[in-house]
Amino acid sequence: MGITFKITRKNGGKAEGVLSWPEKNLSSPAVSGPYGAGFIESGAYRARRNVLLDKDGIPAYCDPNSKCWFQLLDPQFQTARTDIGIHPDGNVPGTEGCIGITVNDTKPWYDALYSVASGSYTTVDVTEEILIADNGNGDV
């Protein structure tokens, strides 16, 4: 079993939920969208170790502790979207379709992704279990 991003709330082009990796004892709140084409598409992805990239000095990829990184995701389905990944939700809140981790210290996530054997990958499943549907007016 790999990583799961379970979307529990959608509001327009923004999705919120929980990113978890049980084998690594990791679970964090996360966001996707509302910028670009909106939140990430549901489906199966692969996170390849060789595309875990350091993004030092690029605020959109940095957590408040200045850990800056980006893990590219490879969709296992047809999509027109590119450059989708997992990274700290830095700078302006929200992403352009990536999964943005919204905790102060994302180093445990970086270290866990880095621990994947070189040339290998872990799976990432994006699912929806909507607990709160928001119409954008604050009404639930």
KOLSE-641761 format. One record per atom (N, C-alpha, C): residue number from 1; residue in one letter; x, y, z. Coordinates in Angstrom, 1 decimal. Layout:
<recs>
REC seq type      u      v      w
REC NUM    A      X      Y      Z
...
</recs>
This chain:
<recs>
REC seq type      u      v      w
REC   1    M    0.8   -1.2    0.0
REC   1    M    0.0    0.0    0.0
REC   1    M    0.9    1.2    0.0
REC   2    G    0.5    2.2   -0.8
REC   2    G    1.3    3.4   -0.9
REC   2    G    0.6    4.6   -0.2
REC   3    I    0.7    5.7   -0.9
REC   3    I    0.2    7.0   -0.4
REC   3    I   -1.3    7.2   -0.9
REC   4    T   -2.1    7.8   -0.1
REC   4    T   -3.5    8.1   -0.5
REC   4    T   -3.8    9.6   -0.2
REC   5    F   -4.4   10.3   -1.1
REC   5    F   -4.9   11.6   -0.9
REC   5    F   -6.4   11.4   -1.0
REC   6    K   -7.1   11.5    0.2
REC   6    K   -8.5   11.3    0.3
REC   6    K   -9.1   12.7    0.4
REC   7    I   -9.8   13.1   -0.7
REC   7    I  -10.5   14.4   -0.7
REC   7    I  -11.8   14.3    0.1
REC   8    T  -11.9   15.2    1.0
REC   8    T  -13.1   15.2    1.9
REC   8    T  -14.0   16.4    1.8
REC   9    R  -13.5   17.4    1.1
REC   9    R  -14.2   18.7    0.9
REC   9    R  -13.8   19.3   -0.5
REC  10    K  -14.9   19.8   -1.2
REC  10    K  -14.6   20.5   -2.5
REC  10    K  -15.4   21.8   -2.4
REC  11    N  -14.8   22.8   -2.9
REC  11    N  -15.4   24.2   -3.0
REC  11    N  -14.9   24.8   -4.3
REC  12    G  -15.7   24.8   -5.3
REC  12    G  -15.3   25.3   -6.6
REC  12    G  -14.1   24.5   -7.1
REC  13    G  -13.0   25.1   -7.5
REC  13    G  -11.9   24.4   -8.0
REC  13    G  -10.9   24.0   -6.9
REC  14    K  -11.3   24.1   -5.7
REC  14    K  -10.4   23.7   -4.6
REC  14    K  -10.9   22.4   -3.9
REC  15    A   -9.9   21.6   -3.5
REC  15    A  -10.2   20.4   -2.8
REC  15    A   -9.3   20.3   -1.5
REC  16    E   -9.9   19.8   -0.4
REC  16    E   -9.1   19.6    0.8
REC  16    E   -9.3   18.2    1.3
REC  17    G   -8.3   17.7    1.9
REC  17    G   -8.4   16.3    2.4
REC  17    G   -7.2   15.9    3.2
REC  18    V   -6.9   14.6    3.3
REC  18    V   -5.8   14.1    4.1
REC  18    V   -4.9   13.3    3.2
REC  19    L   -3.6   13.6    3.2
REC  19    L   -2.6   12.8    2.6
REC  19    L   -2.0   11.8    3.6
REC  20    S   -2.1   10.5    3.3
REC  20    S   -1.6    9.6    4.2
REC  20    S   -0.7    8.5    3.6
REC  21    W    0.3    8.0    4.4
REC  21    W    1.2    6.9    4.0
REC  21    W    1.3    6.1    5.2
REC  22    P    0.4    5.1    5.4
REC  22    P    0.4    4.3    6.6
REC  22    P    1.7    3.6    6.9
REC  23    E    2.4    3.1    5.8
REC  23    E    3.7    2.4    6.0
REC  23    E    4.7    3.2    6.7
REC  24    K    4.6    4.5    6.4
REC  24    K    5.6    5.5    7.0
REC  24    K    5.1    6.3    8.2
REC  25    N    3.9    5.9    8.6
REC  25    N    3.2    6.5    9.8
REC  25    N    3.1    8.0    9.5
REC  26    L    2.7    8.4    8.3
REC  26    L    2.5    9.8    7.9
REC  26    L    1.0   10.1    7.6
REC  27    S    0.5   11.2    8.1
REC  27    S   -0.8   11.7    7.7
REC  27    S   -0.8   13.2    8.0
REC  28    S   -1.2   13.9    6.9
REC  28    S   -1.2   15.4    7.0
REC  28    S   -2.4   15.9    6.2
REC  29    P   -2.9   17.1    6.7
REC  29    P   -3.9   17.8    5.9
REC  29    P   -3.3   18.3    4.6
REC  30    A   -4.1   18.3    3.6
REC  30    A   -3.5   18.8    2.3
REC  30    A   -4.6   19.5    1.5
REC  31    V   -4.2   20.2    0.5
REC  31    V   -5.1   21.0   -0.4
REC  31    V   -4.7   20.7   -1.9
REC  32    S   -5.6   20.9   -2.8
REC  32    S   -5.3   20.9   -4.2
REC  32    S   -6.2   21.9   -4.9
REC  33    G   -5.6   22.7   -5.8
REC  33    G   -6.3   23.8   -6.4
REC  33    G   -6.3   25.0   -5.5
REC  34    P   -7.0   26.1   -5.8
REC  34    P   -8.0   26.2   -6.9
REC  34    P   -7.4   26.8   -8.2
REC  35    Y   -6.1   27.0   -8.2
REC  35    Y   -5.5   27.7   -9.3
REC  35    Y   -5.3   26.8  -10.5
REC  36    G   -4.9   27.3  -11.7
REC  36    G   -4.7   26.5  -12.8
REC  36    G   -6.0   25.8  -13.3
REC  37    A   -5.9   24.6  -13.5
REC  37    A   -7.1   23.8  -13.9
REC  37    A   -7.9   23.2  -12.7
REC  38    G   -7.6   23.8  -11.5
REC  38    G   -8.3   23.3  -10.3
REC  38    G   -7.6   22.1   -9.7
REC  39    F   -8.4   21.4   -8.8
REC  39    F   -7.8   20.3   -8.0
REC  39    F   -7.4   19.1   -8.8
REC  40    I   -6.6   18.3   -8.3
REC  40    I   -6.1   17.1   -8.9
REC  40    I   -7.2   16.1   -9.3
REC  41    E   -7.0   15.4  -10.4
REC  41    E   -8.0   14.4  -10.8
REC  41    E   -7.9   13.1   -9.9
REC  42    S   -9.0   12.5   -9.6
REC  42    S   -9.0   11.2   -9.0
REC  42    S   -8.4   10.2   -9.9
REC  43    G   -7.7    9.2   -9.2
REC  43    G   -7.1    8.2  -10.0
REC  43    G   -5.8    7.7   -9.4
REC  44    A   -5.1    6.8  -10.1
REC  44    A   -3.8    6.3   -9.7
REC  44    A   -2.6    7.0  -10.3
REC  45    Y   -1.6    7.3   -9.5
REC  45    Y   -0.4    7.9   -9.9
REC  45    Y    0.8    7.1   -9.4
REC  46    R    2.0    7.4   -9.9
REC  46    R    3.2    6.9   -9.4
REC  46    R    4.1    8.0   -9.0
REC  47    A    4.8    7.9   -7.9
REC  47    A    5.7    8.9   -7.4
REC  47    A    7.1    8.2   -7.5
REC  48    R    7.8    8.5   -8.6
REC  48    R    9.1    7.9   -8.9
REC  48    R   10.2    8.7   -8.1
REC  49    R   11.1    7.9   -7.4
REC  49    R   12.2    8.4   -6.6
REC  49    R   13.1    9.4   -7.4
REC  50    N   13.3    9.1   -8.7
REC  50    N   14.2    9.9   -9.4
REC  50    N   13.7   11.3   -9.8
REC  51    V   12.4   11.6   -9.5
REC  51    V   11.9   12.9   -9.7
REC  51    V   11.4   13.6   -8.5
REC  52    L   12.1   13.3   -7.4
REC  52    L   11.9   14.0   -6.1
REC  52    L   12.9   15.2   -6.2
REC  53    L   12.5   16.4   -6.4
REC  53    L   13.4   17.5   -6.7
REC  53    L   13.4   18.5   -5.6
REC  54    D   14.6   19.0   -5.3
REC  54    D   14.8   20.1   -4.3
REC  54    D   14.5   21.4   -5.1
REC  55    K   13.7   22.2   -4.4
REC  55    K   13.3   23.5   -5.0
REC  55    K   13.6   24.7   -4.1
REC  56    D   14.9   24.6   -3.6
REC  56    D   15.3   25.7   -2.7
REC  56    D   15.1   27.1   -3.2
REC  57    G   14.5   27.9   -2.4
REC  57    G   14.3   29.3   -2.7
REC  57    G   13.1   29.6   -3.6
REC  58    I   12.3   28.6   -3.9
REC  58    I   11.1   28.8   -4.7
REC  58    I    9.9   28.8   -3.7
REC  59    P    9.4   29.9   -3.3
REC  59    P    8.4   30.0   -2.2
REC  59    P    7.2   29.0   -2.3
REC  60    A    6.7   28.8   -3.5
REC  60    A    5.5   28.0   -3.7
REC  60    A    5.7   26.5   -3.3
REC  61    Y    7.0   26.1   -3.2
REC  61    Y    7.4   24.7   -2.8
REC  61    Y    8.0   24.6   -1.4
REC  62    C    7.9   25.6   -0.6
REC  62    C    8.5   25.7    0.7
REC  62    C    7.6   25.6    1.8
REC  63    D    7.9   24.9    2.9
REC  63    D    7.1   25.0    4.1
REC  63    D    7.7   26.1    5.0
REC  64    P    7.0   26.4    6.1
REC  64    P    7.5   27.5    6.9
REC  64    P    8.9   27.3    7.5
REC  65    N    9.3   26.1    7.5
REC  65    N   10.7   25.8    8.0
REC  65    N   11.7   25.8    6.9
REC  66    S   11.3   26.3    5.7
REC  66    S   12.2   26.5    4.6
REC  66    S   12.7   25.2    4.0
REC  67    K   11.9   24.1    4.1
REC  67    K   12.2   22.8    3.4
REC  67    K   11.4   22.9    2.1
REC  68    C   12.1   23.0    1.0
REC  68    C   11.5   23.2   -0.3
REC  68    C   11.7   22.0   -1.3
REC  69    W   10.7   21.4   -1.8
REC  69    W   10.8   20.3   -2.6
REC  69    W    9.5   20.0   -3.4
REC  70    F    9.7   19.1   -4.4
REC  70    F    8.6   18.8   -5.3
REC  70    F    8.7   17.3   -5.7
REC  71    Q    7.7   16.5   -5.5
REC  71    Q    7.7   15.1   -6.0
REC  71    Q    6.7   15.1   -7.2
REC  72    L    7.3   14.9   -8.4
REC  72    L    6.5   14.7   -9.6
REC  72    L    5.6   13.4   -9.5
REC  73    L    4.4   13.5  -10.0
REC  73    L    3.5   12.4  -10.0
REC  73    L    3.3   12.0  -11.5
REC  74    D    3.3   10.7  -11.8
REC  74    D    3.0   10.2  -13.1
REC  74    D    1.7    9.5  -13.2
REC  75    P    0.7   10.2  -13.8
REC  75    P   -0.7    9.7  -13.8
REC  75    P   -0.7    8.3  -14.6
REC  76    Q   -1.5    7.4  -14.1
REC  76    Q   -1.6    6.1  -14.7
REC  76    Q   -2.9    6.0  -15.5
REC  77    F   -3.3    7.1  -16.1
REC  77    F   -4.5    7.3  -16.9
REC  77    F   -4.3    8.4  -17.9
REC  78    Q   -5.1    8.5  -18.9
REC  78    Q   -5.0    9.6  -19.9
REC  78    Q   -5.5   10.9  -19.2
REC  79    T   -4.7   11.9  -19.4
REC  79    T   -5.0   13.3  -18.9
REC  79    T   -4.2   14.3  -19.7
REC  80    A   -4.8   15.5  -19.9
REC  80    A   -4.1   16.6  -20.6
REC  80    A   -3.2   17.3  -19.6
REC  81    R   -3.3   17.1  -18.3
REC  81    R   -2.6   17.8  -17.3
REC  81    R   -1.2   17.3  -17.2
REC  82    T   -0.3   18.3  -16.9
REC  82    T    1.2   17.9  -16.7
REC  82    T    1.7   18.6  -15.5
REC  83    D    2.9   18.2  -15.1
REC  83    D    3.6   18.8  -13.9
REC  83    D    2.7   18.8  -12.6
REC  84    I    2.0   17.7  -12.4
REC  84    I    1.3   17.5  -11.2
REC  84    I    2.2   16.8  -10.2
REC  85    G    2.1   17.2   -8.9
REC  85    G    3.0   16.6   -7.9
REC  85    G    2.5   16.8   -6.5
REC  86    I    3.4   16.5   -5.6
REC  86    I    3.2   16.7   -4.1
REC  86    I    4.3   17.6   -3.7
REC  87    H    3.9   18.6   -2.9
REC  87    H    4.9   19.5   -2.3
REC  87    H    4.3   20.3   -1.2
REC  88    P    5.2   21.0   -0.4
REC  88    P    4.6   21.8    0.7
REC  88    P    3.7   22.9    0.1
REC  89    D    2.7   23.3    0.7
REC  89    D    1.8   24.3    0.3
REC  89    D    2.3   25.7    0.7
REC  90    G    3.3   26.2    0.0
REC  90    G    4.0   27.4    0.4
REC  90    G    3.5   28.6   -0.3
REC  91    N    3.9   29.8    0.2
REC  91    N    3.6   31.1   -0.4
REC  91    N    2.1   31.3   -0.3
REC  92    V    1.4   31.6   -1.4
REC  92    V   -0.1   31.8   -1.4
REC  92    V   -0.8   30.4   -1.2
REC  93    P   -1.7   30.4   -0.3
REC  93    P   -2.4   29.1    0.0
REC  93    P   -3.1   28.5   -1.3
REC  94    G   -2.9   27.2   -1.5
REC  94    G   -3.5   26.6   -2.6
REC  94    G   -2.4   26.2   -3.7
REC  95    T   -2.8   25.4   -4.6
REC  95    T   -1.9   24.9   -5.7
REC  95    T   -2.5   25.1   -7.1
REC  96    E   -1.8   24.7   -8.1
REC  96    E   -2.3   24.7   -9.4
REC  96    E   -2.7   23.3   -9.9
REC  97    G   -3.2   22.5   -8.9
REC  97    G   -3.6   21.2   -9.2
REC  97    G   -2.7   20.1   -8.5
REC  98    C   -1.6   20.5   -7.9
REC  98    C   -0.8   19.6   -7.1
REC  98    C   -1.5   19.3   -5.8
REC  99    I   -0.9   18.4   -5.0
REC  99    I   -1.3   18.1   -3.7
REC  99    I   -0.3   18.9   -2.8
REC 100    G   -0.8   19.9   -2.1
REC 100    G    0.0   20.8   -1.2
REC 100    G   -0.2   20.4    0.2
REC 101    I    0.9   20.0    0.8
REC 101    I    0.8   19.6    2.3
REC 101    I    0.8   20.8    3.1
REC 102    T   -0.2   20.9    4.0
REC 102    T   -0.4   22.2    4.8
REC 102    T    0.0   22.1    6.2
REC 103    V    1.2   21.5    6.5
REC 103    V    1.8   21.5    7.8
REC 103    V    3.1   22.3    7.8
REC 104    N    3.5   22.7    9.0
REC 104    N    4.7   23.5    9.1
REC 104    N    6.0   22.8    8.8
REC 105    D    6.0   21.5    9.0
REC 105    D    7.3   20.7    8.8
REC 105    D    7.0   19.5    7.9
REC 106    T    7.4   19.7    6.6
REC 106    T    7.2   18.6    5.6
REC 106    T    8.4   17.7    5.5
REC 107    K    9.4   17.9    6.3
REC 107    K   10.6   17.1    6.1
REC 107    K   10.4   15.6    6.3
REC 108    P    9.5   15.2    7.2
REC 108    P    9.2   13.7    7.3
REC 108    P    8.6   13.2    5.9
REC 109    W    7.8   14.0    5.2
REC 109    W    7.3   13.5    3.9
REC 109    W    8.5   13.4    2.9
REC 110    Y    9.3   14.5    2.9
REC 110    Y   10.5   14.5    2.0
REC 110    Y   11.4   13.3    2.3
REC 111    D   11.7   13.0    3.5
REC 111    D   12.5   11.9    3.9
REC 111    D   11.9   10.6    3.5
REC 112    A   10.6   10.4    3.7
REC 112    A   10.0    9.2    3.3
REC 112    A   10.0    8.9    1.8
REC 113    L    9.7   10.0    1.1
REC 113    L    9.8    9.9   -0.4
REC 113    L   11.3    9.6   -0.8
REC 114    Y   12.2   10.2   -0.2
REC 114    Y   13.6   10.0   -0.5
REC 114    Y   14.1    8.6   -0.2
REC 115    S   13.4    7.9    0.8
REC 115    S   13.8    6.6    1.2
REC 115    S   13.4    5.5    0.2
REC 116    V   12.5    5.9   -0.8
REC 116    V   12.1    4.9   -1.9
REC 116    V   13.4    4.6   -2.7
REC 117    A   13.6    3.4   -3.0
REC 117    A   14.8    3.0   -3.7
REC 117    A   15.0    3.7   -5.0
REC 118    S   16.2    4.1   -5.3
REC 118    S   16.5    4.8   -6.6
REC 118    S   16.0    4.0   -7.7
REC 119    G   15.3    4.6   -8.7
REC 119    G   14.8    3.9   -9.8
REC 119    G   13.4    3.3   -9.6
REC 120    S   13.0    3.3   -8.4
REC 120    S   11.7    2.7   -8.0
REC 120    S   10.6    3.8   -7.8
REC 121    Y    9.4    3.4   -7.4
REC 121    Y    8.3    4.3   -7.2
REC 121    Y    7.4    3.8   -6.1
REC 122    T    6.6    4.7   -5.6
REC 122    T    5.5    4.3   -4.7
REC 122    T    4.2    4.8   -5.4
REC 123    T    3.1    4.1   -5.1
REC 123    T    1.8    4.5   -5.7
REC 123    T    1.2    5.6   -4.9
REC 124    V    0.4    6.4   -5.6
REC 124    V   -0.4    7.5   -5.0
REC 124    V   -1.8    7.3   -5.6
REC 125    D   -2.8    7.1   -4.7
REC 125    D   -4.2    7.0   -5.1
REC 125    D   -4.9    8.2   -4.6
REC 126    V   -5.6    8.9   -5.5
REC 126    V   -6.4   10.1   -5.2
REC 126    V   -7.9    9.6   -5.3
REC 127    T   -8.5    9.8   -4.1
REC 127    T   -9.9    9.3   -4.0
REC 127    T  -10.8   10.4   -3.4
REC 128    E  -12.1   10.3   -3.6
REC 128    E  -13.0   11.3   -3.0
REC 128    E  -13.9   10.6   -2.0
REC 129    E  -14.0   11.2   -0.8
REC 129    E  -15.0   10.8    0.2
REC 129    E  -15.6   12.1    0.8
REC 130    I  -16.4   12.7    0.0
REC 130    I  -16.9   14.0    0.4
REC 130    I  -17.7   14.0    1.6
REC 131    L  -17.2   14.7    2.6
REC 131    L  -17.9   14.8    3.9
REC 131    L  -18.6   16.2    3.9
REC 132    I  -18.1   17.2    3.2
REC 132    I  -18.7   18.5    3.2
REC 132    I  -18.6   19.0    1.8
REC 133    A  -19.8   19.3    1.2
REC 133    A  -19.9   19.9   -0.1
REC 133    A  -20.3   21.3    0.1
REC 134    D  -19.5   22.2   -0.4
REC 134    D  -19.7   23.7   -0.3
REC 134    D  -20.0   24.3   -1.6
REC 135    N  -21.1   25.1   -1.7
REC 135    N  -21.5   25.6   -2.9
REC 135    N  -20.7   26.9   -3.3
REC 136    G  -19.8   27.3   -2.5
REC 136    G  -19.0   28.5   -2.7
REC 136    G  -19.5   29.7   -2.0
REC 137    N  -20.7   29.6   -1.5
REC 137    N  -21.2   30.8   -0.7
REC 137    N  -21.1   30.6    0.8
REC 138    G  -20.4   29.6    1.2
REC 138    G  -20.3   29.4    2.6
REC 138    G  -21.4   28.5    3.1
REC 139    D  -22.4   28.2    2.3
REC 139    D  -23.5   27.3    2.7
REC 139    D  -23.0   25.9    2.5
REC 140    V  -23.4   25.1    3.4
REC 140    V  -23.0   23.6    3.3
REC 140    V  -24.3   22.8    3.1
</recs>
